[in-house]
Amino acid sequence: ALHPEARVLIEQRMRDVAAEQGVPFEPERADNVHRLQMGVFPEGAQIIPNPYNKIPGFFVRDVHFVPGFPVMAWPMVEWVLDTRYRHLH
């Protein structure tokens, strides 16, 4: 299901990109609707924040999903380690 917090973050990213390009944000445009698929997670999933571009990862219990691009994945994995596994440092 589309995670409600992921939807907000993805829409904010789309608004940011539109503003950077000097065009109006059109949420109903086909490509923008398609981008919301990046926020479809298993029910009960929780967000892993993405400081690089706001498109979140997610986790379910102790299984974590982040993008494959290191520039995005590394800070997200750091967040997981610092937030969820601090006791293991």
The first five atom37 places (N, CA, C, CB, O) and aatype in JSON, in Angstrom:
{
  "aatype": [0, 10, 8, 14, 6, 0, 1, 19, 10, 9, 6, 5, 1, 12, 1, 3, 19, 0, 0, 6, 5, 7, 19, 14, 13, 6, 14, 6, 1, 0, 3, 2, 19, 8, 1, 10, 5, 12, 7, 19, 13, 14, 6, 7, 0, 5, 9, 9, 14, 2, 14, 18, 2, 11, 9, 14, 7, 13, 13, 19, 1, 3, 19, 8, 13, 19, 14, 7, 13, 14, 19, 12, 0, 17, 14, 12, 19, 6, 17, 19, 10, 3, 16, 1, 18, 1, 8, 10, 8],
  "atom_mask": [
    [1, 1, 1, 1, 1],
    [1, 1, 1, 1, 1],
    [1, 1, 1, 1, 1],
    [1, 1, 1, 1, 1],
    [1, 1, 1, 1, 1],
    [1, 1, 1, 1, 1],
    [1, 1, 1, 1, 1],
    [1, 1, 1, 1, 1],
    [1, 1, 1, 1, 1],
    [1, 1, 1, 1, 1],
    [1, 1, 1, 1, 1],
    [1, 1, 1, 1, 1],
    [1, 1, 1, 1, 1],
    [1, 1, 1, 1, 1],
    [1, 1, 1, 1, 1],
    [1, 1, 1, 1, 1],
    [1, 1, 1, 1, 1],
    [1, 1, 1, 1, 1],
    [1, 1, 1, 1, 1],
    [1, 1, 1, 1, 1],
    [1, 1, 1, 1, 1],
    [1, 1, 1, 0, 1],
    [1, 1, 1, 1, 1],
    [1, 1, 1, 1, 1],
    [1, 1, 1, 1, 1],
    [1, 1, 1, 1, 1],
    [1, 1, 1, 1, 1],
    [1, 1, 1, 1, 1],
    [1, 1, 1, 1, 1],
    [1, 1, 1, 1, 1],
    [1, 1, 1, 1, 1],
    [1, 1, 1, 1, 1],
    [1, 1, 1, 1, 1],
    [1, 1, 1, 1, 1],
    [1, 1, 1, 1, 1],
    [1, 1, 1, 1, 1],
    [1, 1, 1, 1, 1],
    [1, 1, 1, 1, 1],
    [1, 1, 1, 0, 1],
    [1, 1, 1, 1, 1],
    [1, 1, 1, 1, 1],
    [1, 1, 1, 1, 1],
    [1, 1, 1, 1, 1],
    [1, 1, 1, 0, 1],
    [1, 1, 1, 1, 1],
    [1, 1, 1, 1, 1],
    [1, 1, 1, 1, 1],
    [1, 1, 1, 1, 1],
    [1, 1, 1, 1, 1],
    [1, 1, 1, 1, 1],
    [1, 1, 1, 1, 1],
    [1, 1, 1, 1, 1],
    [1, 1, 1, 1, 1],
    [1, 1, 1, 1, 1],
    [1, 1, 1, 1, 1],
    [1, 1, 1, 1, 1],
    [1, 1, 1, 0, 1],
    [1, 1, 1, 1, 1],
    [1, 1, 1, 1, 1],
    [1, 1, 1, 1, 1],
    [1, 1, 1, 1, 1],
    [1, 1, 1, 1, 1],
    [1, 1, 1, 1, 1],
    [1, 1, 1, 1, 1],
    [1, 1, 1, 1, 1],
    [1, 1, 1, 1, 1],
    [1, 1, 1, 1, 1],
    [1, 1, 1, 0, 1],
    [1, 1, 1, 1, 1],
    [1, 1, 1, 1, 1],
    [1, 1, 1, 1, 1],
    [1, 1, 1, 1, 1],
    [1, 1, 1, 1, 1],
    [1, 1, 1, 1, 1],
    [1, 1, 1, 1, 1],
    [1, 1, 1, 1, 1],
    [1, 1, 1, 1, 1],
    [1, 1, 1, 1, 1],
    [1, 1, 1, 1, 1],
    [1, 1, 1, 1, 1],
    [1, 1, 1, 1, 1],
    [1, 1, 1, 1, 1],
    [1, 1, 1, 1, 1],
    [1, 1, 1, 1, 1],
    [1, 1, 1, 1, 1],
    [1, 1, 1, 1, 1],
    [1, 1, 1, 1, 1],
    [1, 1, 1, 1, 1],
    [1, 1, 1, 1, 1]
  ],
  "atom_positions": [
    [[0.85, -1.18, 0.0], [0.0, 0.0, 0.0], [0.89, 1.24, 0.0], [-0.96, 0.0, 1.22], [2.02, 1.21, 0.48]],
    [[0.35, 2.33, -0.55], [1.1, 3.59, -0.54], [1.18, 4.08, 0.91], [0.42, 4.67, -1.46], [0.16, 4.38, 1.53]],
    [[2.4, 4.16, 1.41], [2.63, 4.59, 2.79], [2.32, 6.09, 2.87], [4.11, 4.28, 3.26], [2.85, 6.86, 2.06]],
    [[1.48, 6.52, 3.83], [1.09, 7.94, 3.87], [2.26, 8.9, 4.06], [0.1, 8.15, 4.97], [2.28, 9.97, 3.44]],
    [[3.23, 8.55, 4.89], [4.39, 9.43, 5.08], [5.26, 9.45, 3.83], [5.22, 8.99, 6.3], [5.8, 10.49, 3.46]],
    [[5.41, 8.29, 3.18], [6.18, 8.23, 1.93], [5.53, 9.1, 0.87], [6.3, 6.77, 1.43], [6.22, 9.79, 0.12]],
    [[4.21, 9.08, 0.82], [3.5, 9.92, -0.16], [3.85, 11.4, 0.04], [1.97, 9.72, -0.03], [4.15, 12.1, -0.92]],
    [[3.81, 11.85, 1.28], [4.13, 13.25, 1.58], [5.56, 13.58, 1.16], [3.94, 13.54, 3.09], [5.8, 14.61, 0.53]],
    [[6.51, 12.69, 1.49], [7.92, 12.94, 1.15], [8.15, 12.95, -0.36], [8.8, 11.87, 1.81], [8.88, 13.79, -0.88]],
    [[7.53, 12.01, -1.05], [7.69, 11.93, -2.51], [7.07, 13.15, -3.17], [7.06, 10.63, -3.06], [7.65, 13.72, -4.1]],
    [[5.89, 13.55, -2.71], [5.26, 14.75, -3.28], [6.11, 15.99, -3.0], [3.84, 14.94, -2.7], [6.2, 16.87, -3.85]],
    [[6.73, 16.06, -1.82], [7.59, 17.2, -1.53], [8.78, 17.23, -2.49], [8.1, 17.15, -0.07], [9.17, 18.29, -2.98]],
    [[9.34, 16.06, -2.77], [10.45, 15.98, -3.73], [10.0, 16.43, -5.11], [11.01, 14.55, -3.79], [10.72, 17.16, -5.79]],
    [[8.81, 16.0, -5.53], [8.3, 16.4, -6.84], [8.07, 17.92, -6.89], [6.99, 15.65, -7.17], [8.33, 18.55, -7.91]],
    [[7.58, 18.5, -5.79], [7.39, 19.95, -5.72], [8.74, 20.67, -5.82], [6.68, 20.34, -4.41], [8.87, 21.68, -6.52]],
    [[9.74, 20.13, -5.11], [11.08, 20.73, -5.14], [11.65, 20.72, -6.56], [12.02, 19.98, -4.19], [12.19, 21.72, -7.02]],
    [[11.52, 19.59, -7.24], [12.05, 19.46, -8.6], [11.32, 20.43, -9.54], [11.9, 17.99, -9.11], [11.95, 21.09, -10.36]],
    [[10.0, 20.5, -9.41], [9.24, 21.43, -10.26], [9.7, 22.87, -10.01], [7.71, 21.3, -9.98], [9.89, 23.63, -10.96]],
    [[9.89, 23.23, -8.75], [10.34, 24.6, -8.42], [11.74, 24.86, -8.99], [10.35, 24.81, -6.89], [12.0, 25.94, -9.52]],
    [[12.63, 23.87, -8.89], [13.99, 24.02, -9.44], [13.94, 24.23, -10.95], [14.85, 22.79, -9.11], [14.77, 24.96, -11.51]],
    [[12.98, 23.58, -11.61], [12.86, 23.68, -13.06], [12.02, 24.88, -13.49], [12.24, 22.41, -13.62], [11.92, 25.18, -14.68]],
    [[11.42, 25.58, -12.52], [10.6, 26.74, -12.83], [9.27, 26.4, -13.49], [0.0, 0.0, 0.0], [8.73, 27.2, -14.26]],
    [[8.74, 25.22, -13.19], [7.45, 24.8, -13.75], [6.48, 24.52, -12.61], [7.62, 23.54, -14.66], [6.91, 24.25, -11.48]],
    [[5.19, 24.59, -12.87], [4.22, 24.29, -11.81], [4.23, 22.8, -11.48], [2.81, 24.73, -12.23], [4.46, 21.96, -12.35]],
    [[3.96, 22.49, -10.22], [3.82, 21.09, -9.8], [2.45, 20.6, -10.23], [4.01, 20.94, -8.25], [1.42, 21.2, -9.9]],
    [[2.43, 19.51, -10.98], [1.19, 18.92, -11.47], [1.06, 17.51, -10.92], [1.15, 18.92, -13.04], [1.54, 16.56, -11.54]],
    [[0.4, 17.35, -9.76], [0.35, 16.03, -9.12], [-0.36, 14.97, -9.93], [-0.32, 16.15, -7.79], [-0.09, 13.78, -9.76]],
    [[-1.27, 15.36, -10.81], [-2.04, 14.37, -11.59], [-1.35, 13.96, -12.89], [-3.41, 14.92, -11.9], [-1.84, 13.08, -13.6]],
    [[-0.22, 14.59, -13.21], [0.52, 14.23, -14.42], [0.95, 12.77, -14.32], [1.76, 15.16, -14.63], [1.34, 12.32, -13.24]],
    [[0.91, 12.04, -15.39], [1.15, 10.59, -15.37], [2.49, 10.23, -14.74], [1.1, 10.04, -16.79], [2.56, 9.27, -13.97]],
    [[3.54, 10.96, -15.05], [4.85, 10.6, -14.49], [4.89, 10.86, -12.99], [5.96, 11.4, -15.18], [5.56, 10.13, -12.26]],
    [[4.19, 11.89, -12.51], [4.15, 12.14, -11.08], [3.33, 11.07, -10.35], [3.58, 13.53, -10.8], [3.71, 10.62, -9.27]],
    [[2.22, 10.66, -10.93], [1.43, 9.57, -10.34], [2.28, 8.31, -10.27], [0.12, 9.32, -11.17], [2.26, 7.59, -9.27]],
    [[3.03, 8.03, -11.33], [3.89, 6.84, -11.37], [4.97, 6.91, -10.28], [4.55, 6.7, -12.75], [5.3, 5.88, -9.7]],
    [[5.51, 8.08, -10.0], [6.55, 8.23, -8.97], [6.06, 7.82, -7.59], [7.05, 9.66, -8.93], [6.86, 7.41, -6.75]],
    [[4.78, 7.93, -7.35], [4.24, 7.52, -6.05], [4.43, 6.02, -5.8], [2.76, 7.88, -5.97], [4.37, 5.58, -4.66]],
    [[4.65, 5.26, -6.86], [4.9, 3.83, -6.69], [6.14, 3.57, -5.84], [5.06, 3.15, -8.05], [6.27, 2.5, -5.24]],
    [[7.06, 4.55, -5.79], [8.26, 4.4, -4.94], [7.9, 4.38, -3.46], [9.25, 5.53, -5.22], [8.74, 4.06, -2.63]],
    [[6.67, 4.72, -3.12], [6.23, 4.71, -1.73], [5.28, 3.56, -1.41], [0.0, 0.0, 0.0], [4.68, 3.54, -0.33]],
    [[5.15, 2.61, -2.32], [4.31, 1.44, -2.06], [5.16, 0.41, -1.33], [3.71, 0.85, -3.39], [6.08, -0.18, -1.89]],
    [[4.82, 0.2, -0.07], [5.56, -0.69, 0.82], [4.61, -1.74, 1.39], [6.26, 0.1, 1.97], [3.39, -1.58, 1.3]],
    [[5.16, -2.8, 1.97], [4.28, -3.76, 2.65], [3.53, -3.06, 3.79], [5.1, -4.97, 3.2], [4.05, -2.15, 4.42]],
    [[2.33, -3.5, 4.05], [1.55, -2.92, 5.15], [2.32, -3.1, 6.45], [0.15, -3.58, 5.26], [2.89, -4.16, 6.7]],
    [[2.34, -2.06, 7.26], [3.06, -2.1, 8.53], [4.51, -1.67, 8.43], [0.0, 0.0, 0.0], [5.2, -1.59, 9.45]],
    [[5.0, -1.39, 7.21], [6.38, -0.94, 7.04], [6.56, 0.43, 7.66], [6.77, -0.91, 5.54], [5.61, 1.21, 7.77]],
    [[7.79, 0.71, 8.07], [8.13, 2.02, 8.61], [9.2, 2.66, 7.72], [8.64, 1.91, 10.08], [9.94, 1.97, 7.02]],
    [[9.25, 3.98, 7.76], [10.11, 4.77, 6.88], [11.57, 4.78, 7.33], [9.59, 6.2, 6.8], [11.86, 4.84, 8.53]],
    [[12.46, 4.72, 6.35], [13.88, 5.05, 6.55], [14.09, 6.35, 5.79], [14.86, 3.87, 6.04], [13.95, 6.38, 4.57]],
    [[14.42, 7.44, 6.5], [14.56, 8.73, 5.81], [15.75, 8.75, 4.85], [14.72, 9.84, 6.83], [16.77, 8.1, 5.06]],
    [[15.58, 9.52, 3.79], [16.61, 9.66, 2.76], [17.0, 11.14, 2.68], [16.11, 9.12, 1.37], [16.29, 11.92, 2.06]],
    [[18.12, 11.52, 3.29], [18.52, 12.93, 3.25], [18.99, 13.4, 1.87], [19.62, 13.17, 4.26], [19.09, 14.6, 1.63]],
    [[19.27, 12.47, 0.98], [19.79, 12.85, -0.34], [18.71, 13.45, -1.23], [20.41, 11.63, -1.03], [18.9, 14.52, -1.8]],
    [[17.55, 12.76, -1.33], [16.51, 13.27, -2.23], [15.09, 13.08, -1.69], [16.62, 12.61, -3.56], [14.12, 13.25, -2.43]],
    [[14.96, 12.72, -0.43], [13.67, 12.58, 0.27], [12.89, 11.32, -0.08], [12.82, 13.76, -0.02], [11.9, 11.04, 0.58]],
    [[13.3, 10.55, -1.09], [12.56, 9.34, -1.44], [12.93, 8.27, -0.4], [12.88, 8.86, -2.92], [14.07, 7.8, -0.4]],
    [[12.0, 7.88, 0.47], [12.37, 7.04, 1.62], [12.58, 5.58, 1.26], [11.32, 7.15, 2.67], [12.05, 5.07, 0.27]],
    [[13.36, 4.93, 2.11], [13.4, 3.48, 2.13], [12.42, 3.04, 3.2], [0.0, 0.0, 0.0], [11.64, 3.84, 3.71]],
    [[12.45, 1.75, 3.52], [11.54, 1.28, 4.55], [12.12, 0.05, 5.24], [10.16, 0.97, 3.95], [13.06, -0.58, 4.75]],
    [[11.52, -0.27, 6.38], [11.88, -1.51, 7.06], [10.63, -2.17, 7.61], [12.91, -1.25, 8.2], [9.64, -1.52, 7.96]],
    [[10.71, -3.49, 7.67], [9.69, -4.32, 8.29], [10.43, -5.2, 9.28], [8.86, -5.17, 7.23], [11.26, -6.02, 8.89]],
    [[10.14, -5.02, 10.55], [10.87, -5.68, 11.64], [12.36, -5.42, 11.48], [10.58, -7.21, 11.65], [12.79, -4.27, 11.59]],
    [[13.16, -6.44, 11.22], [14.61, -6.26, 11.1], [15.11, -6.42, 9.67], [15.33, -7.25, 12.0], [16.28, -6.75, 9.46]],
    [[14.25, -6.19, 8.7], [14.63, -6.26, 7.29], [14.5, -4.84, 6.73], [13.72, -7.29, 6.48], [13.45, -4.2, 6.86]],
    [[15.59, -4.35, 6.12], [15.69, -2.95, 5.7], [15.88, -2.86, 4.2], [16.84, -2.24, 6.43], [16.63, -3.64, 3.61]],
    [[15.2, -1.9, 3.59], [15.24, -1.72, 2.14], [15.66, -0.28, 1.83], [13.87, -2.05, 1.5], [14.97, 0.67, 2.2]],
    [[16.79, -0.14, 1.15], [17.31, 1.16, 0.75], [17.69, 1.08, -0.72], [18.54, 1.58, 1.64], [17.84, -0.02, -1.26]],
    [[17.86, 2.23, -1.39], [18.24, 2.21, -2.8], [19.64, 1.65, -2.99], [18.15, 3.61, -3.39], [20.44, 1.61, -2.05]],
    [[19.93, 1.23, -4.2], [21.22, 0.65, -4.51], [22.32, 1.67, -4.77], [0.0, 0.0, 0.0], [23.48, 1.29, -4.89]],
    [[21.98, 2.94, -4.86], [22.98, 3.97, -5.12], [23.68, 4.32, -3.81], [22.34, 5.22, -5.76], [23.01, 4.76, -2.87]],
    [[25.0, 4.14, -3.7], [25.69, 4.39, -2.43], [25.48, 5.78, -1.86], [27.15, 4.17, -2.62], [25.38, 5.93, -0.64]],
    [[25.41, 6.8, -2.71], [25.24, 8.16, -2.21], [23.94, 8.31, -1.42], [25.27, 9.17, -3.38], [23.86, 9.16, -0.53]],
    [[22.95, 7.5, -1.72], [21.69, 7.51, -0.97], [21.68, 6.45, 0.11], [20.51, 7.3, -1.92], [21.24, 6.7, 1.23]],
    [[22.17, 5.27, -0.22], [22.08, 4.12, 0.69], [22.92, 4.32, 1.95], [22.52, 2.86, -0.01], [22.47, 3.99, 3.04]],
    [[24.13, 4.84, 1.82], [25.0, 4.96, 2.98], [24.4, 5.79, 4.1], [26.32, 5.55, 2.58], [24.37, 5.32, 5.24]],
    [[23.9, 7.01, 3.84], [23.31, 7.75, 4.96], [22.05, 7.09, 5.51], [22.99, 9.16, 4.53], [21.73, 7.24, 6.69]],
    [[21.34, 6.37, 4.67], [20.14, 5.67, 5.14], [20.51, 4.5, 6.05], [19.29, 5.18, 3.95], [19.87, 4.28, 7.08]],
    [[21.54, 3.77, 5.67], [22.01, 2.66, 6.51], [22.6, 3.22, 7.81], [23.07, 1.8, 5.77], [22.41, 2.63, 8.88]],
    [[23.29, 4.33, 7.74], [23.79, 4.97, 8.97], [22.63, 5.31, 9.9], [24.6, 6.25, 8.64], [22.72, 5.1, 11.11]],
    [[21.54, 5.84, 9.34], [20.37, 6.15, 10.15], [19.83, 4.88, 10.82], [19.27, 6.8, 9.28], [19.5, 4.9, 12.01]],
    [[19.75, 3.81, 10.07], [19.27, 2.53, 10.63], [20.17, 2.1, 11.78], [19.23, 1.41, 9.54], [19.67, 1.75, 12.86]],
    [[21.47, 2.13, 11.57], [22.41, 1.69, 12.62], [22.34, 2.6, 13.84], [23.83, 1.66, 12.07], [22.33, 2.12, 14.98]],
    [[22.31, 3.9, 13.61], [22.29, 4.86, 14.72], [20.96, 4.89, 15.46], [22.63, 6.24, 14.21], [20.92, 5.15, 16.66]],
    [[19.87, 4.63, 14.75], [18.55, 4.74, 15.34], [18.04, 3.42, 15.91], [17.57, 5.26, 14.31], [17.51, 3.37, 17.02]],
    [[18.21, 2.36, 15.14], [17.62, 1.08, 15.54], [18.59, 0.15, 16.23], [17.06, 0.41, 14.34], [18.17, -0.76, 16.95]],
    [[19.88, 0.35, 16.02], [20.87, -0.61, 16.56], [21.97, 0.09, 17.35], [21.49, -1.41, 15.42], [23.08, -0.43, 17.44]],
    [[21.67, 1.23, 17.92], [22.66, 1.99, 18.69], [23.27, 1.12, 19.8], [22.01, 3.25, 19.3], [24.45, 1.24, 20.11]],
    [[22.46, 0.27, 20.37], [22.94, -0.58, 21.46], [24.04, -1.55, 21.03], [21.79, -1.36, 22.05], [24.7, -2.15, 21.87]],
    [[24.24, -1.72, 19.72], [25.27, -2.61, 19.21], [26.57, -1.87, 18.87], [24.77, -3.33, 17.98], [27.56, -2.51, 18.51]],
    [[26.59, -0.55, 18.99], [27.8, 0.22, 18.67], [28.89, -0.14, 19.67], [27.52, 1.75, 18.7], [30.0, 0.4, 19.59]]
  ]
}
